[in-house]
């Protein structure tokens, strides 16, 4: 894992869902994670890099924020359908 740059092979460079009761990562085969992974696998390289800049590097660049808002909406919509 690198805080400096995004790496598609790094498990820390992608979103996860945490179980609020335990604080542990939801299993990859849970319906929610399946939906999240499906959305993540459809992201562009620029979206993945913006996610990394926003989450790991605390970017507040307006373009990164706009990308994250769009990605968050897509994830929320997918999760609402599970």
N, C-alpha and C positions, 0 to 999 in steps of 0.2 A: 504494500500500500504506500502511496506517495501523496503527501499533502501538496506537493509542487505541481503535479500534472495528473490528468486523467489517464487511466489505463483500463481498457476494456476487459482485461483478464484479471483485474483486481476486484475481489469480492467487496472491498470497502468502497469501491467507486460506483456502487449502484444502490438504489433505495431498498429499504427493508421495512417491514411492519413489525412493531413490537406489541406483545401481549400486555395490555395495561395492568393486568392482575399480577403478572410475574416479572415483567420487564425484560422478558426473553424474546428473541427473534421468533416470529411465527414460522412454522415449518413451510418449506417450499411447496409442499403439496396441499396446503390449506387453500380453500377457495379464494380467499383474499389475496394470498401471495401469487396464486396462479393468475389472477386478474392483473396484479401489479407487474408481474414478469412479462405478461403479454404486452402491456403498454410499454414497458421499458424496452423490450426487444424491437418495438416499432419506432423507437426514437431515432433521430438523426445524430450524426456525430456532433454537430453543433449543440444539440440539446443535451447530450451527455456531458460535453465539456462545460456548458453553462451550469448544469447541475453540480458538477464538481467545484466550479468556481464559487457558486452560491453556498453550497453546504460546507465545503472544506476550507475555502479561502475567505469566506464571509463577504463575497462580492456583493456590492450594492449598486453595481452598474445597471442603469435602467434597462438595457437590452437583456442582461441576465435575469433581472427581475421579471420582465415580460415573458421570457421563455419559461421561467419557473411557474408563473401564474398559469400559463397555458397548460404546462405539463401537470400541474397540481389539479386543475379542473378535469383533465382527461382521466387522471387516476381516481379522483373522487367519483366521477361518473361511473367508471368501471366497478369501483367498490360498492357503489349503491346498487348495482345490478347483481351482486353476489347473494 
